[in-house]
Amino acid sequence: MEWARSAAGQASAAPPGESAAADVVTALFRAHGLELIRTAILLTGDRTAAEDIVQDAFLGLHRALPRLRDEGRIAGYLRVSVVNGCRSALRARRRALAVRAEREPPACSAEAAVMADEDRRAVIAALARLPLRTREVIVLRYFLDLPHEQIAATLGISRGTVSSTISRALDRLGRDLKESM
């Protein structure tokens, strides 16, 4: 651990204590901290996260210092720790974005919501003004998405009647909605 004592400016032969370990980490931070922060910024694109990652790497180094025997491996240890921290931060960011995307309501303004609600009410009112059989055909076709054959079977009418009823109903709904808006 001679390198640790020399890095901290210590000349004694006694094993480094807690303050000596802190001095070693401080000296290493002065030597490598800026480079590691820049590396983390380039990897994460976030200065705050980069600083946190580098800080965590140096805290890990402080804890691991008594087990480290080779001075030449310290810079590599720190780089690996920072790269792994960046990977973890990016994974966490992706997970957070995925969860947020699943839970976010559609982004529309209050005005758009009111307009959509008014449009819905106008369509329902226009639909209510249609004759019952015509309304049934439209509901079965556009709300239940049934094909013409199933509508005909359900209502006991011919397929041609379904087609012509839909055509006339859409024309009438279009006129009614144009007048009401």
Secondary structure, DSSP 8 states (H G I E B T S, - for coil): -HHHHHHTT---SS---HHHHHHHHHHHHHHHHHHHHHHHHHHHS-HHHHHHHHHHHHHHHHHHGGG---GGGHHHHHHHHHHHHHHHHHHHHHHHHHHHHHH------HHHHHHHHHHHHHHHHHHHTS-HHHHHHHIIIIIS---HHHHHHHHT--HHHHHHHHHHHHHHHHHHHHHH-
